[in-house]
Amino acid sequence: MKKVLALVMALAMLLSVACAEGFSGNVKIWVADAVVDFTQQQVDAFKAANPEYAGMTVTIEPVGEGDAASNMITDVEGGADLYGFAQDQLARLVAAGALIDVAPENADVVEKENDAGAVSAVKMGDTMYAYPMTSDNGYFLYYDKSVVTDPTDLEKVLEDCEKAGKNFYMEINSGWYQTAFFFGAGCTLTYDSDDSGNLTGINCDYATENGVKALKSMIKVAQSPAFVNGSSASNATNIGAIVDGTWDANTMMDLLGDNFAATKLPTVDGYQLGGFGGFKMLGVKPQTDEDKLAACDALAAYLTSEDVQLARYEAVQWGPSNLNAQKNEAVQSNVALAALAEQLAYAVPQGQYPGDYWSLATALGDDVIGKNLDGKTDEELLATLQQFQDTAATYVTK
């Protein structure tokens, strides 16, 4: 019995020593300028709650999500240990060796506690490479309640705007907004990439019956007298409705006052408009020091936890990906975030796309706006989409 007790005490001492070791070195974090002060406060709280990391020196630098990814890819060794980035950079960062996969125990928590779109966005295949931080990038419908009587049907939205002499804004010559029609109609356009970040394949079925349906919907929308190509509320006038994002919520509230409203995108020609969804995430760089890696993992998990996501929303209005945080009364009372949450159920995370794709999509949208496709037969529209699809396939590098 004494031997057993001695063994238990020895193990307890070993565990205590292991926990006490922690990490007291340097950790560098890159986050957007808007959340630098917030992140510092949360790091201080993390250290106070975890004495084994009290001696850790954390440097927080203002580097936006886009720049962070580019900088990491250029110089992984000199980059941050933790950094925020957007989901469309995931494949490039994995290929560059700038992300270590999330520890299995943390991955299980992420999977259980965050919405499906955010979980999908941080994965490549079955491997999770980052911690979801937000579910707040995407587009939906803002509208004037005194003008639009039925925001669920795009034909009715256009009709109401026409009757009231108001404008309906949507940027259909943007490869980001344009997918609302094609993805909604059931089409796919994604690229595959290898471990070096090269585009190795394309999955595109725009040149199909569904693609023609989507293109015909775009043409019909562009023919409305109410239609204006655009997506920026600050540059819009006489708005009846606009397809836009959470970043313009304050502008729209100022413009519409008591008539301010927002909801998911409407249906058109019998299908629900879809499109891209966007997510911010926090990545951890591979480390040679196991203690430092454990510290970075623990800190990343904390900075993307339910409480911190909710606090970040309260501080800077970033929409949480955590399911419980999304149910918070303050979050649910945010009209724009509620509309986006509805729409994200019909959206797909934006993956890696070549620069030429965006130019190609712009050209297609410009043809619609310029009335170049008006009066075309289904066969002619199919030929247009076949050319689009064939051209998109030429951007594959291998």
C-alpha positions as CSV (number, residue, x, y, z in Angstrom):
1,M,0.0,0.0,0.0
2,K,2.9,2.4,0.9
3,K,4.5,1.6,-2.4
4,V,1.3,2.5,-4.3
5,L,0.9,5.7,-2.3
6,A,4.5,6.7,-3.0
7,L,4.0,6.0,-6.7
8,V,0.9,8.1,-6.8
9,M,2.6,11.0,-5.0
10,A,5.6,10.7,-7.4
11,L,3.3,10.9,-10.4
12,A,1.5,13.8,-9.0
13,M,4.8,15.7,-8.4
14,L,5.8,14.9,-12.0
15,L,2.6,16.3,-13.4
16,S,2.9,19.3,-11.2
17,V,6.4,20.0,-12.4
18,A,5.3,19.5,-16.1
19,C,2.4,21.9,-15.7
20,A,4.6,24.4,-13.8
21,E,7.1,24.4,-16.7
22,G,4.8,26.1,-19.1
23,F,6.6,28.5,-21.4
24,S,8.3,31.8,-20.6
25,G,9.7,32.7,-24.0
26,N,8.5,35.1,-26.7
27,V,5.4,34.8,-28.8
28,K,4.5,37.1,-31.7
29,I,0.9,37.7,-32.8
30,W,-0.4,39.4,-35.9
31,V,-4.0,40.7,-35.8
32,A,-6.0,43.4,-37.6
33,D,-5.4,46.9,-36.3
34,A,-9.0,47.1,-35.0
35,V,-8.4,44.3,-32.5
36,V,-4.8,45.0,-31.3
37,D,-5.9,46.5,-28.0
38,F,-8.6,44.0,-27.5
39,T,-6.2,41.1,-28.2
40,Q,-3.7,42.6,-25.7
41,Q,-6.4,42.6,-23.0
42,Q,-7.3,39.0,-23.7
43,V,-3.7,37.9,-23.7
44,D,-3.3,39.5,-20.3
45,A,-6.4,37.7,-19.1
46,F,-5.1,34.4,-20.4
47,K,-1.8,34.8,-18.6
48,A,-3.5,35.7,-15.4
49,A,-5.7,32.6,-15.6
50,N,-2.8,30.3,-16.5
51,P,0.2,30.9,-14.2
52,E,2.4,28.5,-16.1
53,Y,2.4,31.1,-18.9
54,A,2.7,34.2,-16.7
55,G,6.3,34.7,-17.7
56,M,5.6,34.5,-21.4
57,T,6.3,37.7,-23.4
58,V,3.7,38.3,-26.1
59,T,4.1,40.9,-28.8
60,I,1.0,42.0,-30.7
61,E,1.5,43.7,-34.1
62,P,-1.2,45.2,-36.4
63,V,-1.1,43.2,-39.6
64,G,-4.3,42.8,-41.5
65,E,-5.6,39.3,-42.6
66,G,-4.5,39.7,-46.2
67,D,-1.0,41.1,-45.5
68,A,-0.5,38.5,-42.7
69,A,-1.0,35.6,-45.2
70,S,1.3,37.1,-47.8
71,N,4.0,37.9,-45.2
72,M,3.8,34.4,-43.8
73,I,4.1,32.8,-47.2
74,T,7.1,35.0,-48.0
75,D,9.0,34.3,-44.7
76,V,7.5,31.6,-42.5
77,E,10.5,31.7,-40.1
78,G,10.3,35.4,-39.6
79,G,6.5,35.5,-39.4
80,A,4.2,35.6,-36.4
81,D,3.6,32.5,-34.2
82,L,-0.2,33.2,-34.2
83,Y,-1.9,35.2,-36.9
84,G,-5.3,36.1,-38.2
85,F,-6.2,35.4,-41.8
86,A,-9.2,34.9,-44.1
87,Q,-10.3,31.5,-45.2
88,D,-9.4,32.0,-48.9
89,Q,-5.7,32.0,-47.9
90,L,-5.8,28.6,-46.2
91,A,-4.5,26.4,-49.1
92,R,-1.6,28.8,-49.8
93,L,-0.6,28.9,-46.1
94,V,-0.7,25.1,-45.8
95,A,1.3,24.7,-48.9
96,A,3.9,27.2,-47.6
97,G,4.3,25.2,-44.3
98,A,3.0,28.2,-42.4
99,L,0.3,26.3,-40.4
100,I,0.4,23.4,-38.1
101,D,-2.7,21.2,-37.8
102,V,-4.9,21.8,-34.8
103,A,-4.2,19.3,-31.9
104,P,-6.9,16.5,-32.0
105,E,-8.3,17.5,-28.6
106,N,-8.7,21.1,-29.7
107,A,-10.1,20.1,-33.1
108,D,-12.8,18.1,-31.3
109,V,-13.8,21.2,-29.4
110,V,-13.7,23.4,-32.5
111,E,-15.9,21.0,-34.4
112,K,-18.5,20.8,-31.6
113,E,-18.6,24.5,-30.7
114,N,-18.6,26.4,-34.0
115,D,-21.0,26.6,-36.9
116,A,-20.6,24.2,-39.8
117,G,-19.5,26.8,-42.3
118,A,-16.6,28.0,-40.1
119,V,-15.6,24.4,-39.4
120,S,-15.5,23.6,-43.1
121,A,-13.5,26.7,-43.8
122,V,-10.6,25.8,-41.4
123,K,-10.2,22.3,-43.0
124,M,-8.5,20.9,-46.0
125,G,-9.8,17.4,-46.5
126,D,-10.2,15.9,-43.0
127,T,-7.4,18.0,-41.4
128,M,-8.1,21.1,-39.4
129,Y,-5.4,23.7,-39.8
130,A,-6.8,26.8,-37.9
131,Y,-9.1,28.0,-35.2
132,P,-12.4,29.7,-36.4
133,M,-12.6,33.3,-35.1
134,T,-15.6,34.8,-36.9
135,S,-18.5,34.0,-39.2
136,D,-19.2,37.5,-40.5
137,N,-18.0,37.9,-44.1
138,G,-20.6,37.5,-46.8
139,Y,-23.5,39.3,-48.4
140,F,-27.2,39.5,-47.9
141,L,-30.1,41.9,-48.6
142,Y,-30.5,45.3,-46.9
143,Y,-33.9,46.9,-47.8
144,D,-36.2,49.8,-47.1
145,K,-39.2,48.5,-45.2
146,S,-41.4,51.3,-46.6
147,V,-40.5,50.2,-50.2
148,V,-40.0,46.5,-50.2
149,T,-43.1,44.5,-49.2
150,D,-41.7,41.0,-49.8
151,P,-37.9,40.6,-49.4
152,T,-38.0,36.9,-50.0
153,D,-38.6,37.1,-53.8
154,L,-36.2,39.0,-56.0
155,E,-38.8,39.6,-58.7
156,K,-41.1,41.3,-56.1
157,V,-38.2,43.3,-54.7
158,L,-37.5,44.7,-58.2
159,E,-41.1,45.3,-58.8
160,D,-41.5,47.3,-55.5
161,C,-38.3,49.3,-56.3
162,E,-39.6,50.1,-59.8
163,K,-42.9,51.3,-58.5
164,A,-41.3,53.5,-55.9
165,G,-38.7,54.9,-58.2
166,K,-36.0,53.4,-56.0
167,N,-32.7,51.6,-56.9
168,F,-31.8,47.9,-56.4
169,Y,-28.0,47.5,-56.1
170,M,-26.1,44.3,-56.8
171,E,-22.6,44.0,-58.2
172,I,-23.1,41.3,-60.8
173,N,-19.8,41.9,-62.6
174,S,-17.9,40.8,-59.5
175,G,-16.8,37.2,-59.2
176,W,-17.7,37.3,-55.5
177,Y,-21.3,38.5,-55.8
178,Q,-21.9,36.8,-59.1
179,T,-21.7,33.3,-57.6
180,A,-25.0,34.1,-55.8
181,F,-26.8,33.1,-59.0
182,F,-24.6,30.2,-60.1
183,F,-24.1,28.5,-56.8
184,G,-27.8,29.1,-55.9
185,A,-28.9,27.4,-59.1
186,G,-26.8,24.4,-58.2
187,C,-23.5,25.1,-60.1
188,T,-20.0,24.6,-58.8
189,L,-16.7,26.4,-59.5
190,T,-13.8,25.5,-57.3
191,Y,-10.1,24.9,-57.9
192,D,-7.8,22.1,-56.5
193,S,-4.3,22.9,-55.4
194,D,-1.2,20.8,-54.5
195,D,1.1,21.0,-51.5
196,S,3.1,23.7,-53.3
197,G,0.1,25.9,-53.9
198,N,-0.2,25.2,-57.6
199,L,-3.7,24.9,-59.1
200,T,-4.0,21.3,-60.2
201,G,-7.6,21.0,-61.2
202,I,-10.9,22.7,-61.7
203,N,-14.4,21.7,-60.7
204,C,-16.8,23.7,-62.9
205,D,-20.2,23.0,-64.3
206,Y,-21.4,26.4,-65.4
207,A,-21.9,25.1,-69.0
208,T,-25.1,23.2,-68.0
209,E,-28.8,23.7,-67.7
210,N,-28.4,25.1,-64.2
211,G,-25.8,27.5,-65.5
212,V,-28.1,28.8,-68.2
213,K,-30.8,29.2,-65.6
214,A,-28.5,31.3,-63.5
215,L,-27.3,33.4,-66.4
216,K,-30.9,34.1,-67.5
217,S,-31.7,35.3,-64.0
218,M,-28.8,37.7,-64.1
219,I,-29.9,39.0,-67.5
220,K,-33.5,39.5,-66.2
221,V,-32.3,41.4,-63.1
222,A,-30.0,43.7,-65.2
223,Q,-33.0,44.5,-67.4
224,S,-35.0,46.0,-64.6
225,P,-35.2,49.8,-64.6
226,A,-34.4,49.7,-60.9
227,F,-31.1,47.7,-61.3
228,V,-27.8,49.5,-60.6
229,N,-24.5,47.6,-60.6
230,G,-22.8,48.2,-57.3
231,S,-22.4,46.9,-53.7
232,S,-21.2,49.9,-51.7
233,A,-23.9,51.6,-49.6
234,S,-21.7,54.7,-49.2
235,N,-21.6,55.2,-52.9
236,A,-25.3,54.4,-53.5
237,T,-28.2,56.8,-53.8
238,N,-32.0,56.4,-53.6
239,I,-31.7,52.8,-52.2
240,G,-34.7,50.6,-52.2
241,A,-32.6,47.5,-51.6
242,I,-28.9,46.5,-51.9
243,V,-26.9,43.3,-51.7
244,D,-24.1,44.2,-49.3
245,G,-22.3,43.0,-46.1
246,T,-22.0,43.8,-42.4
247,W,-19.3,46.4,-43.0
248,D,-22.0,48.7,-44.3
249,A,-24.5,48.2,-41.6
250,N,-24.0,51.6,-39.9
251,T,-24.2,53.4,-43.3
252,M,-27.4,51.6,-44.1
253,M,-28.9,52.4,-40.7
254,D,-28.1,56.0,-41.2
255,L,-29.6,56.1,-44.7
256,L,-32.8,54.2,-43.9
257,G,-33.5,55.1,-40.3
258,D,-36.7,53.6,-39.0
259,N,-37.1,51.8,-42.4
260,F,-33.9,49.9,-42.0
261,A,-34.2,46.1,-42.5
262,A,-32.0,43.2,-43.6
263,T,-32.5,39.5,-44.3
264,K,-31.0,36.6,-46.3
265,L,-30.9,36.9,-50.1
266,P,-34.2,36.3,-51.8
267,T,-35.2,33.5,-54.2
268,V,-35.2,34.1,-58.0
269,D,-36.8,31.9,-60.6
270,G,-37.6,29.3,-58.1
271,Y,-34.2,28.9,-56.4
272,Q,-32.5,30.4,-53.4
273,L,-29.6,32.7,-54.1
274,G,-26.4,31.4,-52.6
275,G,-22.8,32.6,-53.0
276,F,-19.6,32.9,-51.0
277,G,-19.3,33.0,-47.2
278,G,-16.2,34.4,-45.5
279,F,-14.6,33.6,-42.2
280,K,-11.7,34.9,-40.2
281,M,-9.5,32.4,-38.5
282,L,-6.4,32.2,-36.2
283,G,-3.5,30.1,-37.3
284,V,-0.5,28.7,-35.4
285,K,2.9,28.4,-37.0
286,P,4.8,25.2,-36.7
287,Q,7.3,25.3,-33.8
288,T,10.5,23.4,-33.0
289,D,10.0,24.0,-29.2
290,E,7.2,21.7,-28.0
291,D,6.6,23.9,-24.9
292,K,6.2,26.9,-27.1
293,L,3.8,25.0,-29.4
294,A,1.7,24.0,-26.5
295,A,1.6,27.6,-25.3
296,C,0.6,28.9,-28.8
297,D,-2.1,26.2,-29.1
298,A,-3.5,27.1,-25.7
299,L,-3.5,30.8,-26.5
300,A,-5.1,30.3,-29.9
301,A,-7.9,28.1,-28.4
302,Y,-8.5,30.8,-25.7
303,L,-8.6,33.7,-28.2
304,T,-11.2,31.9,-30.3
305,S,-13.3,30.6,-27.4
306,E,-16.9,31.4,-26.8
307,D,-16.3,34.1,-24.2
308,V,-13.6,35.8,-26.2
309,Q,-15.6,35.7,-29.4
310,L,-18.5,37.3,-27.6
311,A,-16.3,39.9,-26.0
312,R,-14.8,40.6,-29.4
313,Y,-18.2,41.2,-30.8
314,E,-19.0,43.6,-28.0
315,A,-15.7,45.5,-28.6
316,V,-15.6,45.7,-32.4
317,Q,-18.8,44.0,-33.7
318,W,-17.0,41.0,-35.3
319,G,-19.6,38.3,-35.7
320,P,-18.9,35.1,-33.8
321,S,-18.6,31.6,-35.3
322,N,-19.1,30.0,-31.9
323,L,-22.7,28.6,-31.7
324,N,-23.4,29.7,-28.1
325,A,-22.0,33.1,-28.8
326,Q,-24.3,33.4,-31.8
327,K,-27.3,32.7,-29.5
328,N,-26.4,35.7,-27.3
329,E,-29.2,38.2,-27.1
330,A,-26.9,41.1,-28.2
331,V,-25.6,39.2,-31.2
332,Q,-29.1,38.1,-32.2
333,S,-30.4,41.6,-31.9
334,N,-27.9,42.8,-34.5
335,V,-30.0,42.9,-37.6
336,A,-27.1,42.6,-40.1
337,L,-25.5,39.7,-38.4
338,A,-28.8,37.9,-38.1
339,A,-29.3,38.3,-41.8
340,L,-25.8,37.1,-42.6
341,A,-26.3,34.0,-40.3
342,E,-29.4,33.2,-42.3
343,Q,-27.5,33.6,-45.6
344,L,-24.5,31.6,-44.6
345,A,-26.6,28.5,-44.5
346,Y,-26.8,28.8,-48.3
347,A,-23.2,29.9,-48.9
348,V,-19.9,28.0,-49.4
349,P,-16.5,29.1,-48.0
350,Q,-14.5,30.9,-50.6
351,G,-11.4,28.9,-51.5
352,Q,-8.4,29.6,-53.6
353,Y,-9.0,31.3,-56.9
354,P,-6.5,32.6,-59.5
355,G,-6.5,36.3,-60.2
356,D,-7.6,35.7,-63.8
357,Y,-10.9,34.2,-62.5
358,W,-12.0,37.5,-61.1
359,S,-11.3,39.2,-64.5
360,L,-13.2,36.5,-66.3
361,A,-16.2,36.9,-64.1
362,T,-16.1,40.7,-64.5
363,A,-16.2,40.2,-68.3
364,L,-19.2,38.0,-68.1
365,G,-21.0,40.4,-65.8
366,D,-20.1,43.3,-68.1
367,D,-21.7,41.4,-71.0
368,V,-24.9,41.1,-69.0
369,I,-24.9,44.7,-67.9
370,G,-24.1,45.9,-71.5
371,K,-27.1,44.0,-72.8
372,N,-24.8,41.9,-75.0
373,L,-26.6,38.7,-74.0
374,D,-30.2,40.0,-74.2
375,G,-32.4,38.0,-76.6
376,K,-29.9,35.1,-76.9
377,T,-31.2,31.5,-77.1
378,D,-30.5,28.9,-74.5
379,E,-28.1,27.3,-76.9
380,E,-26.2,30.6,-77.4
381,L,-26.1,31.2,-73.6
382,L,-24.8,27.7,-73.1
383,A,-22.0,28.4,-75.7
384,T,-21.1,31.6,-73.7
385,L,-20.9,29.6,-70.5
386,Q,-18.9,26.8,-72.2
387,Q,-16.3,29.4,-73.3
388,F,-16.3,30.8,-69.7
389,Q,-15.7,27.3,-68.3
390,D,-13.0,26.4,-70.9
391,T,-11.2,29.7,-70.2
392,A,-11.4,29.2,-66.4
393,A,-9.8,25.7,-66.9
394,T,-6.8,27.3,-68.6
395,Y,-5.8,28.8,-65.3
396,V,-4.9,25.4,-63.9
397,T,-1.1,25.3,-63.7
398,K,-0.6,21.6,-63.7
